[in-house]
């Protein structure tokens, strides 16, 4: 259920919302609209496929975020207080529509899914990061996401094309943060923002700890920048300019070297930040 590649470089790419599969027993409980998994991070695996081919570490689930959201805390604590929370095991779509034809999962079912699906993903991510730190002395984690450019329930107006999140600068070194933004802002065809509506979810906040040798950032892409949002088809011609920007960003991430390399920790994880 998890596609994992150890990689050769210091970069690990996590794609926690790229999965589309839903177990048959669960799919039977969902509405027809939910079974189409509209809130998938469509085609992020294609956008960053060049990085995987070049040797970046890779972690991609097969299961949909409707089964369990891998980028939320295990206790389902809010990441953005005061904002709508989509949930560890979502009951509603981003548009606010019920996902279940009947009752949503209760606490016992949420706990079971956390054990069965959430924990293995994070165990694999910790293993990948620990291996990279053992080899290079540090690791760089890119958490790759996308979302519809307009989701009124979650944010007002149209989302910028490229949204870089660093937990307000806590999850990566200032120099790396600035270099990534220089690569992004060097493409005037795309709008961008740093630590705006999306500052980084659980993965960025949990594992990003420069002092312990893990640099982490999240990039949330507006899907209108590379596909027709009224369908789920990938548009190579529309995506090409965005992929060119992502190539520059990945080059920055892979070229990064910390000023002083820290000793790898046994777990490969940083401090807990929510």
C-alpha positions in Angstrom: 0.0 0.0 0.0 3.1 2.2 0.1 5.5 2.9 -2.8 8.8 3.6 -1.2 12.2 4.3 -2.8 15.3 4.8 -0.7 17.0 7.1 -3.1 20.6 8.2 -3.4 20.5 12.0 -2.7 19.9 13.9 0.5 16.3 14.6 -0.6 13.3 12.7 0.4 9.9 13.5 -1.3 6.7 12.6 0.6 3.3 12.6 -1.3 0.8 11.8 1.4 -2.3 12.7 -0.5 -1.5 11.2 -3.9 -3.2 7.9 -3.3 -6.6 7.1 -4.9 -7.4 3.6 -3.7 -10.2 2.8 -1.2 -10.7 -0.7 0.3 -13.9 -2.3 -1.1 -15.6 -2.6 2.2 -15.1 1.1 2.9 -16.0 2.2 -0.6 -19.4 0.5 -0.2 -20.1 2.9 2.7 -19.2 6.1 0.8 -21.4 8.2 -1.5 -20.9 8.0 -5.2 -19.2 11.4 -5.2 -16.8 10.4 -2.5 -15.8 7.3 -4.4 -14.4 9.6 -7.1 -12.0 10.9 -4.5 -12.2 14.6 -5.6 -9.9 15.8 -2.9 -6.9 13.9 -4.2 -3.6 15.7 -4.8 -3.9 15.0 -8.5 -0.8 14.1 -10.4 1.8 15.3 -8.0 3.6 12.1 -8.6 3.9 13.1 -12.3 5.0 16.6 -11.5 7.9 15.4 -9.4 8.6 12.2 -11.4 11.8 13.7 -12.7 13.2 13.9 -9.1 12.4 10.3 -8.4 14.1 9.2 -11.7 17.2 11.2 -10.7 17.5 9.4 -7.3 15.5 11.3 -4.7 14.0 9.2 -1.9 10.3 8.7 -2.5 7.3 7.8 -0.3 3.8 7.6 -1.9 0.7 5.9 -0.5 -1.7 4.0 -2.6 -4.7 4.7 -0.4 -6.8 7.8 -0.5 -6.8 10.5 2.2 -10.4 9.5 2.7 -9.1 6.3 4.4 -6.8 8.2 6.6 -5.1 11.6 6.3 -1.3 10.9 6.6 -0.6 14.6 7.0 -2.6 15.1 10.2 -1.5 14.5 13.8 -2.4 11.1 15.2 -4.5 12.7 17.9 -6.3 14.8 15.2 -5.4 18.0 16.9 -6.1 21.2 14.8 -3.1 22.3 12.7 -4.7 25.7 12.0 -6.8 26.9 15.0 -9.9 28.8 14.0 -9.9 27.2 10.5 -12.0 24.3 9.2 -10.3 21.0 10.1 -10.6 18.2 7.5 -9.9 15.4 10.0 -7.7 12.3 10.4 -10.5 10.2 8.9 -12.5 12.8 7.0 -16.3 12.7 7.2 -16.8 15.6 4.8 -15.2 16.6 1.5 -13.4 19.9 1.0 -16.7 21.3 -0.4 -18.5 20.3 2.9 -20.4 17.4 1.4 -20.8 14.2 3.5 -18.5 11.4 2.4 -20.6 8.6 4.0 -24.0 7.4 2.9 -24.5 6.4 6.5 -22.6 7.0 9.7 -19.0 8.2 9.5 -16.3 6.3 11.4 -16.4 6.3 15.2 -13.5 6.7 17.5 -12.7 2.9 17.5 -12.6 2.8 13.7 -10.4 5.9 13.5 -8.0 4.3 16.0 -7.9 1.1 13.9 -7.2 3.0 10.7 -4.5 5.0 12.4 -2.8 1.7 13.5 -3.3 -0.1 10.1 -2.5 2.7 7.7 -1.1 5.9 9.4 1.5 4.4 11.5 3.2 2.3 8.8 3.6 5.3 6.5 5.2 7.3 9.2 7.4 4.4 10.2 8.7 4.2 6.6 9.2 7.9 6.5 11.3 7.8 9.6 13.3 5.0 8.2 14.0 6.9 5.0 15.1 10.0 6.8 17.3 8.0 9.2 19.0 6.3 6.3 19.6 9.6 4.5 21.0 11.2 7.6 23.3 8.2 8.2 24.6 8.5 4.6 24.8 12.3 4.3 24.8 13.6 7.9 21.5 15.5 7.2 18.3 15.1 5.2 16.0 17.4 3.3 12.3 16.5 3.2 9.9 17.9 0.6 6.2 17.3 1.4 4.5 17.6 -2.0 0.8 18.6 -2.3 -1.8 20.1 -4.6 -5.3 21.4 -4.2 -8.0 23.1 -6.2 -7.3 26.8 -6.6 -10.6 27.8 -5.1 -12.1 26.0 -2.0 -14.3 28.5 -0.2 -14.8 26.3 2.8 -11.0 26.2 3.4 -9.7 29.6 2.3 -11.0 32.8 0.8 -10.4 33.7 -2.9 -8.0 32.1 -5.2 -4.9 30.3 -3.9 -1.5 31.4 -5.2 -0.1 28.9 -7.7 2.9 27.9 -5.5 2.5 27.9 -1.7 5.7 27.2 0.3 5.3 26.3 3.9 8.1 26.1 6.5 6.1 26.3 9.7 6.9 30.0 9.9 10.6 29.3 9.4 10.9 26.6 12.1 11.2 23.6 9.8 14.2 24.6 7.7 17.3 26.9 7.7 16.7 30.5 6.7 19.2 30.2 3.8 17.4 27.2 2.3 14.0 29.0 2.8 15.3 32.0 0.9 16.9 30.0 -1.9 13.7 28.1 -2.5 11.7 31.3 -2.7 14.2 32.8 -5.1 13.7 29.8 -7.4 9.9 30.2 -7.1 9.8 33.9 -7.5 12.1 33.7 -10.5 9.1 32.4 -12.5 6.8 35.5 -12.9 4.2 33.5 -14.7 3.2 31.9 -11.4 2.0 33.6 -8.2 3.5 32.4 -4.9 3.5 32.9 -1.2 5.7 31.9 1.7 4.0 30.6 4.9 0.6 31.8 3.8 -2.6 29.8 4.2 -0.6 26.6 4.1 2.4 26.8 6.5 3.0 23.0 6.4 1.0 20.2 7.8 1.9 17.6 10.4 4.7 16.0 8.3 6.5 19.3 7.9 6.1 20.3 11.5 6.8 16.9 13.0 10.0 16.1 11.0 11.4 19.5 10.2 14.1 20.2 12.8 17.2 21.8 11.4 19.0 21.4 14.8 18.6 17.6 14.5 19.6 17.5 10.9 16.3 17.4 9.1 15.2 20.3 6.8 11.6 20.1 5.8 9.1 22.2 3.8 5.8 21.7 2.1 4.8 22.9 -1.3 1.1 23.2 -2.0 0.3 23.7 -5.7 -2.9 25.2 -7.1 -4.1 22.5 -9.5 -5.2 25.2 -12.1 -1.5 25.7 -12.7 -1.1 22.3 -14.4 -4.5 20.7 -15.1 -8.2 21.3 -15.8 -9.8 21.5 -12.4 -13.1 20.4 -13.8 -11.6 17.0 -14.6 -8.8 14.8 -13.3 -6.8 14.7 -16.5 -3.1 15.7 -16.5 -2.3 18.4 -19.1 1.4 18.1 -20.1 1.4 21.3 -22.0 0.0 23.3 -19.1 2.2 21.5 -16.6 5.5 22.0 -18.5 6.3 25.5 -17.2 5.4 24.5 -13.6 7.6 21.4 -13.8 10.4 23.7 -15.0 10.0 25.7 -11.7 9.9 22.5 -9.7 13.1 21.3 -11.3 14.8 24.5 -10.1 13.4 24.1 -6.6 14.5 20.4 -6.4 18.0 21.5 -7.6 18.1 24.0 -4.7 17.1 21.3 -2.2 19.6 18.8 -3.5 22.4 21.3 -3.5 21.8 22.4 0.1 24.5 21.7 2.6 24.1 22.7 6.3 26.6 25.0 7.8 27.3 22.3 10.5 26.2 18.7 10.1 24.5 17.2 13.2 24.9 13.6 14.4 22.1 11.5 13.1 19.5 10.6 15.7 18.3 7.0 16.0 14.7 7.8 15.0 15.4 10.4 12.2 12.6 12.5 13.6 12.5 16.1 14.9 10.7 17.7 17.7 6.9 17.7 17.9 5.4 20.9 16.8 1.7 21.5 16.2 
